[in-house]
Every structure is written in C-alpha cells, then in structure tokens.
Amino acid sequence: MGASLPPKEANLFKLIVKSYETKQYKKGLKAADAILKKFPDHGETLSMKGLTLNCMDRKSEAYELVRLGLKNDLKSHVCWHVYGLLYRSDREYREAIKCYRNALKIDPDNIEILRDLSLLQAQMRDLTGFVETRQQLLTLKPNHRMNWIGFAVAHHLNSNGAKAIEILEAYEGTLEDDYPPENERCEHGEMLLYKISLLEECGFIERAYEELRKKEFKIVDKLTLKEQLVSLFVKLNHLEEGEKLYRALLSMNPDNYRYYEGLQKCVGLFSEDGLYSPDEIDQLDALYKSIGQEYHWSSAVKRIPLDFLQGEKFREAADNYIRPLLTKGVPSLFSDLSPLYDHPCKADILEQLILELEHSVRTTGGYPGRGKKKSPRQHLCGLCFYWLRDFMLVQHYDRRGLYDTALTKIDEAMEHTPTVIDLYSVKGRILKHAGDLEAAAALADEARCMDLADRYINSECVKRMLQADQVALAEKTAVLFTKDGDQHNNLHDMQCMWYELASGESYFRQGDLGRALKKFLAVEKHYADITEDQFDFHSYCLRKMTLRAYVEMLKFQDRLHSHVYFRKAASGAIRCYIKLYDSPSKSAAEEEDEMSRLPPSQKKKMRQKQRKAEARAKKEAEGKNEETSASGVSKSGKRHVKPVDPDPHGEKLLQVEDPLLEATKYLKLLQKNSPDSLETHLLSFEVNMRKQKILLAFQAVKQLLRLDAENPDSHRCLIRFFHKVSSMAAPVTDTDKLISSVLEAERPSFSQLHGKSLIETNISFLEKHKDSLIHRAAAAEMLFVLKPDKKAEAIKLIEDSNNILVSTSEAIVPVRKWRLKDCIAVHKLLGTVLVDCDAASRWKLRCAEYFPCSTYFEGRSSSAFSKSSEHHISRNSENGGANYTADENAGSLASNGKLEAFQNLAI
Amino acid sequence: MGASRGISISLDGVRDKNVMQLKKLNTALFPVRYNDKYYADALASGEFTKLILGFWFYELGNGGLRIEPCLSLDYDINCSLGVLWILGLCFYVLRSYYSDICVGSIACRLEKKECGAVRVYIMTLGVLAPYRGLGIGTKLLNHVLDLCSKQNIAEIYLHVQTNNEDAINFYKKFGFEITDTIQNYYTNITPPDCYVLTKYIGQPQSKK
C-alpha cells in the first residue's frame, strides 16, 4: 500500500488508513491533502480521501474521488477494495462483490478482502461463491478456528451437510485432547451441538446419538442436550427411553407443550389432526390425570385435555378448568378457550356451562353444587367477578354471533360497574363485529379516556378509528404515545406495521391511492430493512459460535417475505396499482374538458370551491412550516436534523408510468413466498388479465383451482378466463397461435369443463353450492358475464337466497348463517356490476333486518340511524353544570344512605 | 373485619390520566352531572398545590388488618389560592387481579374562614352499589378525617338532605352532628331542605 510513494508520504498514507480505522476523519483528511499536494494524481490516496469523506456524509464527493482514484490506478487492489467498501456502505452489495472480485484478481491472497467478500456472499446468498471464498480463507489461515467453522457453515448452507460434518471432524482432529480450556467451554459446546444437529439433519441418527453420548460431558447447555437427546430417541424408536426423558423434562418445566406432544408420541398416543378413538381418549385422559397430580400448578396439563376430550368428560374437565380461573379473575380466560369454539359440540357445552355458572352465581352467590352455606369470601367473590362472568358470557355471545344478546349483557355489566375499562373495549369489539364501526371507534375512545397512560388501550382505539376511516383522528391519537417532537415519523421508525397497514387500508377504502400506496410501501421497506439487519450477524455469529441460532436466523430470513404482514402490504400495493391502472388520474386537459361541459353557474361554483380548498391547504401548509421551523430552532443543538419527507401525500407514487409493471414487482415476491395463498393468485389473475398475458393468467387459474376449486373466486376466474379466451380474435401471429394451442391442449385437464359449455359449468357449480350465499352470488355474476341479457335471472338467483337458521342443539338460540361482509359484497355486486338500484335497495332493506347494528345497511340500532342521540348527551351535561353547586350534595347522601344500610347488615 | 378477608383496598389520587374514571363514578352515583370545569378545577388545583394523596395499601395478614400510609400529605396550607381539593379514588382489589377496579371516591375542598382558620368541606362521597357494605366508605371518610387531624384542621362539614336518615346515621357514627338547617337548599329534589353536619376534631366526641 502506498508503495509508489517516497518514505515520508508513505508514512502519511499509513496515517490515513489508521485514522480511518479509528474514525479520526479530520486527521485523515489532512494527511491525504498533504500527499495530494505533492502527488495530485496518486490513485490510492484519492480513493482513501473519498472513503473518509463518505463517512463525513459527503457522498457525491466521495464517489467522485474514489472513481477518480481508481481511474488513476486501475492496478491497485486498494482502490478496488475502497470502491467495494463504498458500495457496501450504500447497501449496493452486488456492485460491491464485483469490486472485491477485481481487487482479488490483483491480490488473490488478501485476507481482509476475502473476509469482506465472504460476508457479502453470505448476505446475498451467493452460496457457491461463499464456499469458494471460505475455502480459500481456510487454506490461507488453517490455524484460525473461525475459518474452519466458516467453511463448514458455508457447506451446510450450500446444502452439503455431509461435507460440513467432515470439515468439523477434521477441525476437531486438530485439537488437543484436553481441549477446550476453561474459558472456551461454552463455544466448544455450541460447536458440538451444532455438529450433532447437522448429523441429525443429514439423517445419520445413529452417529448423532453416539457423538452425543461421547461428547456429553463437554456440552455446557444441558437443557438443549436433553432435548436433542430425546429427539434422537424418538427418531431411533427408543420410545421407552424417550418417555423417561420427556418425563424428566416435564419435571423441569411442566408447562411446555412440546414436551407433552413428545410424550404422547412416545407412548403411541399422538395424531396430527387431534382425532382419537374413544379408547385412546381414555388412555390420554388417564395419562394427563396422573401427570396433573404430580404437577398440580401446571396449567398446560389441565388445558390440553380440553382439546381431545369429548362429551360429558369434556364438560367435567372444562368446568374444573374454568372455575378456579374465574375465581382468580383471569381476564384472558376467554381467549384461552376461544379455539374450542371451532368444535360445534364443545361450543354448545361451554355455553351451557357458562349459563349455569351465571345462574348459580346470580341466585346463590356461589358456584353450583357447593351447598347452601356461603362464606363471606364467596359472597365477595361473587360480587367481584360479577362483571367478569358477564364479561365472559358477553364474549361467548359475541363469538357465536349473537350480537344483540351480547350487547344487552354487556350493558348490564356496565351498569353494575361502570369503571371497568375492558367492558368498553369489549363492547367496541362487539359493535365492530356487528358492523357499526363508528360506534365501535367511539367506545374504544371512551375506554382510552379512562386510562390515558395505557398504551394498549390507546393502540386498540387507533385501530378502531382506522377501521372507521377516521384517519386524521387516529393519527392524532397514535401520536400521543410517540416520542415528543418526532410525531408521526416515529411510528415509521418503530416499524409499527399494524398501524401502517390499517391506515393504508383505510386510505384505500377512501380512494386516496397515493397515501395508501405510501403506507403499503412503507411496510415493504421495513421488510427490506429486516433483511438488511442480518448483515452484522455473519461475522458476529461465527466469532461467538452461536451456530445453531445463526443458521436458524438465516433460514428465517429466507422465508421472511412470506410473513402475513408483508403479504398484506404487497397485496394492498398491488390493488392500488390495479385501481390506478383502471382509473388513471385525470390530466389537466381532461379536467378542463369536463369543466367546459358544465353549465356556467355550476362552473362558477366549482371554481369557488376549488379556490377555497386551495387557500385552506395553503394555510395548513404554512402552519406546519412554522411548526417545523420552530421545533428546528429548539433542536438546533442536535447535529442530526431529520430530512423532511418530500412527498407526504404520496402524489409522486401515483405518477408511475406503468402501474402494472410496479404491481408485477410485488406480485413476483408474493408468488415466490406465498404460493399457497389464494389471494396471491387472484391478484396475479387480475394483473395478468389486464396485461393481456394470457398464459400467466392461465397459470393463476390453475393455481387457484389447485388450492380451492370450490371457492367462488376460483370459479369466477375460471369462467372469466375461458370466456375471454373464447371471445378473442382468431390467432394471427405465431405467438398467438402457440398460446391458443397450449390452451387447447390444457383445457381437457379441467374436470369442471369436461364436455360442458361455460354456462353449463356455471349451472353445475350453482347446483353444487345452492345453499351458500357467496357461491350463488358468484354464479349469478358469471351468468351475467356470459349472458348479459339474463340480468334479471341473475338478480333473482341472488334474491332467492335463504338466510338459514343454524342450530346445533335445542338449548341454544339459533344463529343465522349469512355473514355481514358477504352481504356487503353482494350489495356492491348488485349496485355496481349488475347495476340495478332497485334490487340493491331491496337487498339493503333485507340486510338491515339481519344486521340491525350495521352502519353500511343503516340498521335501526346503528349509529348511522340515530345521529341525534349525541345532541341529547351534550345538552344534558350543560344542564348539569348550571346547578351543580346546589346539587352536589344531593348525590353524596343518596349513596351514603345505601352504604349505611349495607353496613348495618355486615354488623 | 371478617368481610375484608381476601381483598385489599387501595387509595389513589386523581390525575389527568384517570380523571375519566371519576367522571364515570359520578355519573353512576349521583343524579347530577358535573360540568367539565368541576374536573378541570380538581386537576388544576391539585397540581398547583403539589397535593400528593398518600397511596395506602391495606395488607391482609392472618385475620389482621395492617394499614400503611406510604406517603404523607405535604402542602402549603397558606397558599394564596385559598381552596384546596382532596380527591380520592378508591380501588377495590381482589388479590391477583391484574387490573384494579375503581369503585368509590371522595372529593373535599379546603375553605378559609374569615377568622383565618381552615375547614374541610366534603363535596361528594360515594361507593358503587354492588361494593357497598365492605367498609369502603368508612375507609374513605377515615382517610380524610386522619388527614385533618394531622394538619390540625379542627372543622369538617357537609350537607345532607333532611330525609336521608341512613346518611345522617352514618356520619353520626363518626362524630358528626347536625349544626344547622338550610331551607330550600336544593332546587330539583324534595324535600329541598338540608342539614349541615359538622364534626369538630380534637374535641371529645359525644358518640362513638
């Protein structure tokens, strides 16, 4: 380095490098300038100066200097290395890899560059390259532990586990017998565990077992050791030993569900789907009872049997499970039991059980079957969990869809103890389910006001507000819990994705595509950041030897984009782009055109409105500017000022040339990472139909039918696709001919279409699902698509649907089958696709009966129906205020009176 | 007190974060709706005078009741405002509940008499119906009486509707006595007259 310089300058150059490493950038810059004074063209110095400037936030200068340096000295590995570092600092890993490779061509044995390169290759999952680089590092420095391990991990990642094991064994061969020394026992133990898990992964179970037994005393993490051992026992079919070990593990932690599952496997009582024969259930019951006697404090041992028990036994177990938790007042009790509602018979039993408990507590103040004597304590408990039991019952009714009953019950509970915050949140949730989003938001806000220091309640309120499309209010509420001054941006910095998704959805519903896109893309950005975050671990984990965790983390990162939040964000963005494509924002000329068509009087009005809106917007912007400048002054002490978002409303995002191209970008990610989600292929169908990519759309149809052929959306896509194909002009070009021949060949593979016309297919689909509203709606829509003249028939198909009452046993109030969201979808179908206002309003009236709380259908109990009630309340409070001095004591005595009466009783 | 076994009762002051709970209580308890100023005053004066209401925790031993005042009251009695509020929320807690339920409250204010002496006026005292008979009202009142004697406040008084015998008896147990009758005190309820109940602290109590 710096070899071409005279001694004095060479020393200065060393100083630059040292200053860079110790982050004394100013010093480095001075030295660089000193050299450049004498040798203005010295490439390596120019490069180093650039690198130093890069760390001082002078990016553009940095790139210029580094490129200039490289031009002056193309043969220098230093220049290439620096160029690579520069790219790496900007996360341009592919470019950085290229630079490193060039540097290595000049200096193939440079350890530092090799190591940097290997990190990049691991990050980019260039696995063959990673193996090569690691091999080279090991050949160069075989006495380094990290190089052995790195080489092994590289092979493992490159799916060559056997080779990785060989390397680890070779590495162990280089160690002394008394290895490891005291201070490295943990690291060595981790390495051994990694090796054993590798052996297991590669299917060498016997070898893994032997290895484990041989090295047992060297492994520090005894718990993992036991868990590893027991997994090997099961795989080797040593079930008796496995059972013993699982029991030992349970004695350490009797609440670990995986141990129970393992134990069940060992004693031969395990099925994936949770279904057992009566005989097996008896055995399982006995097993759990015996364990339960040993570990009476474990809740897992009491909860798990509820999953497999049936009938009377379930009833008994559930009763025993619920009572103590109810007495204790565990608020999450219902969430805990909620999964059981998926079994209809269990839901019925639970309902009976809860009703019985309620009745008994209401009448006797204690649980049923406990004799008539009631201790004061029982009496108290009765009082105290009065609300909680109601709470439980309420959630029960909510879950079963009996919103009216749930609301009556919760109002009772609120009257009883109006200060329980959870009651308000739960009532909000019920109203949301019942379809009154506005009222739900108002209740959530009431709950929030009762404890302003509770972030959870605050967040729940924000969510409800967003569901009710009150975005501005939600933003204000959310900001209450962010850091002062940082305001809204803070939510983005905290990667608060639920918020961004919910507000994106809300903007989308309101048609504000720019803002919606902004939110969805922000979430997508978070995932890019998470991918980025793994970079530091490539060197750290190899050094610290946390290999199992490291490999697991890499595997997690590989399927990161299949996470449900990413799926939501990506599909949201795609929907935005589709909508943008369908109705592009109007250009100024078009608007002018529209204006000219209006009569003059209206034109004037419009102009005025526009002007007013503009003035308002301007005023707001000014206000905001003042705010930011004011806060800028107060924070001037801080060095780092956050850049202002240049596009706060996402307007620039809307100005994409080809929305479908953008959509395709995210679609590809979805197809790669969430191939088993219906939505992925629905979106793919929509996008590709618009792009006229027939074969890709065809692929989407095939995938949809593979996933769920009976789904109404799948049916829609199938019919629409073949309808479109049949209406296409005869193929002219070669590609068209090719496409049609492919379709010809593939068509027989659809069982739905065998020897039938599309109409017939549609009819047989309808016949198959004639009791289901959503299927009928899909069939009707397709009928209309195929034969637009049969519109009346299509509408009749929908209107003839019956809302069946479903009841599973006599004791229970029957529930109607239609779901609110399906009915709304049908209403939209009637209004926008079939375009029949009369039918739509008939449908609306009918649904208002079924869903009295729904604001969409303007049901009679919804907030849309009775807006006037708010006025009443505000008037009342004014009245109260007027005469409060005189009245304030009236209340105190009223309550004191009753209190006194009770006290007499107690004495 | 047998009835208190297994429960504990704690007292907390009113802050801006939980003032809504007081509103809910008052709405449930009293036939009167207080306007926002009532609550704003309660908060503002509380903060202004740095009034910290002691947080009491009643720990339950084996049958015994131990009372531990964690903080003592510390305020400037000669403050220029002349009016102080003591507001308490009573939380009723069953052991192992994750969240406490607020079930009662007491609100008082300090008044300066012309002679310069200070007295306490009890504005509201109330406990939600299902939680009565547990001694919560007694605790709230005792708390205030205790504070008065610590601060050497000699007089404490309140208004009671003349027909509310239960309340009158309740207060008499604590040594309150009828000292005056005001005609037509109330506007919206009958009878409109009220008694003034007063207790002089530091003097021998006639009834126990």
Interface residues (C-beta under 8 A of the other chain):
Chain A: K328 G329 P331 P376 R377 L380 C381 L383 C384 F385 Y386 W387 E415 H416 T417 P418 T419 V420 I421 D422 E446 C449 M450 D451 L452 A453 N876 S877 E878 N879 G880 G881 N883 Y884 A886 D887 E888 N889 A890 G891 S892 L893 A894 S895 N896 G897 K898 L899 E900 A901 F902 Q903 L905 A906
Chain B: G2 A3 R5 G6 I7 D16 K17 N18 M20 Q21 K24 L25 N26 T27 A28 L29 F30 P31 V32 R33 Y34 N35 D36 K37 Y38 Y92 L94 S96 Y97 Y98 S99 I101 C102 V103 I122 M123 T124 L125 G126 V127 L128 A129 P130 Y131 R132 G133 L134 G135 I136 G137 T138 L158 H159 V160 Q161 N164 E165 D166 A167 N169 F170 Y171 Y185 Y186 T187 N188 I189 C194
